[in-house]
Amino acid sequence: MDARRAGDAAEALRQMNAVILGAHNGDLLSPADAQTLDRYVSAGGSLILLGGGDSFGELPADSPLRELSPVTHLEKPFTDERFTVAVDPAENGALARQVREILAADGQPEDLVLTGIDHVRDVKPNARVLLWAEGAQRLPLLVWQPYGQGKV
């Protein structure tokens, strides 16, 4: 998006309940796109960042995506291991309750196994882990943080 259209994009985003960025290399977003997302979330929007094999690539130090993300990323994050999904015991919100119900209804934790995940370097201080991937290591699976008036 060029600078002339950034204002139009910001206005269009205000009409959205949430924006979802799928797994992609970070250079697919221009600096203007990333700034527009930053303003959207700061003003009360919700941004969902999905992980994946090429999630966000190596972001420049001044990229708003670095600031927006509730975690710090690794350069080569994939861990080839078996993990089960667990809700953080401190979480009691609607999503946590729904995941607990799903896990309880299945009755077989070994049926809900991830065969690998992209893990992160760190969870940022203001972020909260909702779901964990538990295996030989316990790694954050679903993390969120407040950002301005919104959340990521």
BELRAZI-V138592 format. One record per residue. RES is the residue in one small letter. SS is DSSP state (@ for helix, = for strand, . for the rest). PHI is phi in degrees with one decimal (none if undefined). OMEGA is omega in whole degrees, 0 to 359 (none if undefined). Layout:
res: <RES/RES>
ss: <SS/SS>
phi: <PHI/PHI>
omega: <OMEGA/OMEGA>
This chain:
res: <m/d/a/r/r/a/g/d/a/a/e/a/l/r/q/m/n/a/v/i/l/g/a/h/n/g/d/l/l/s/p/a/d/a/q/t/l/d/r/y/v/s/a/g/g/s/l/i/l/l/g/g/g/d/s/f/g/e/l/p/a/d/s/p/l/r/e/l/s/p/v/t/h/l/e/k/p/f/t/d/e/r/f/t/v/a/v/d/p/a/e/n/g/a/l/a/r/q/v/r/e/i/l/a/a/d/g/q/p/e/d/l/v/l/t/g/i/d/h/v/r/d/v/k/p/n/a/r/v/l/l/w/a/e/g/a/q/r/l/p/l/l/v/w/q/p/y/g/q/g/k/v>
ss: <././@/@/@/@/@/@/@/@/@/@/@/@/././././=/=/=/././././@/@/@/././@/@/@/@/@/@/@/@/@/@/@/@/./././=/=/=/=/././././././././././././././@/@/@/@/@/././=/=/=/=/=/=/=/=/=/./././=/=/=/=/=/././././././@/@/@/@/@/@/@/@/@/@/@/@/@/././@/@/@/./=/=/././=/=/=/=/=/=/=/././././=/=/=/=/=/=/=/./././=/=/=/=/=/=/=/./=/=/././=/=/.>
phi: <none/-88.5/-59.5/-63.9/-95.8/-59.0/-63.3/-63.2/-65.5/-61.0/-64.8/-62.8/-64.6/-60.5/-82.6/-92.8/-76.3/-158.3/-118.1/-114.3/-103.5/-74.8/-63.5/-160.2/-74.5/-58.4/-77.8/-75.7/-100.4/-73.6/-56.3/-66.1/-61.4/-63.8/-63.5/-62.8/-63.4/-58.9/-64.4/-59.7/-69.7/-57.4/-86.2/119.5/-77.1/-115.6/-124.0/-110.8/-106.1/-88.5/-82.5/174.1/-59.0/-126.6/-62.2/69.0/53.6/-90.7/-86.0/-60.1/-56.9/-96.8/-69.8/-60.3/-64.1/-61.0/-72.1/-67.0/-64.2/-78.1/-133.9/-101.9/-92.4/-97.9/-69.4/-126.2/-89.8/-68.3/-117.3/-90.0/-157.6/-90.8/-131.7/-103.2/-95.1/-136.4/-81.8/-60.5/-58.2/-79.9/-89.7/-133.7/-72.8/-58.9/-63.7/-59.5/-63.2/-65.0/-65.6/-59.9/-62.3/-62.1/-63.7/-69.5/-66.4/-71.5/75.5/-124.1/-54.7/-69.4/-79.8/-110.4/-114.8/-95.9/-98.8/164.5/-144.1/-89.3/-97.0/-117.6/-72.0/-150.9/-94.8/-66.7/-55.4/-89.1/-88.6/-125.2/-90.5/-93.5/-126.3/-116.4/-101.7/-109.7/-153.0/-63.1/-122.2/-106.4/-120.5/-65.6/-112.3/-133.4/-129.1/-138.8/-149.4/-71.1/-147.6/58.3/-94.1/-112.1/-151.2/-125.2>
omega: <179/185/180/184/182/178/177/180/179/178/179/180/180/180/185/173/181/174/179/173/178/178/179/177/185/182/176/176/176/174/178/177/181/177/178/177/179/180/179/182/179/182/176/180/177/180/176/179/179/178/179/186/182/186/170/175/176/182/175/182/182/181/176/179/176/181/182/186/178/181/169/189/173/179/179/193/190/175/180/186/176/180/168/181/178/176/176/183/182/184/180/180/184/180/179/179/180/179/177/178/179/180/180/181/181/176/182/182/181/176/181/186/171/181/176/177/169/180/187/178/183/168/182/186/182/183/178/177/176/181/178/169/184/178/174/175/173/185/178/182/178/186/175/175/170/178/186/177/182/178/178/none>
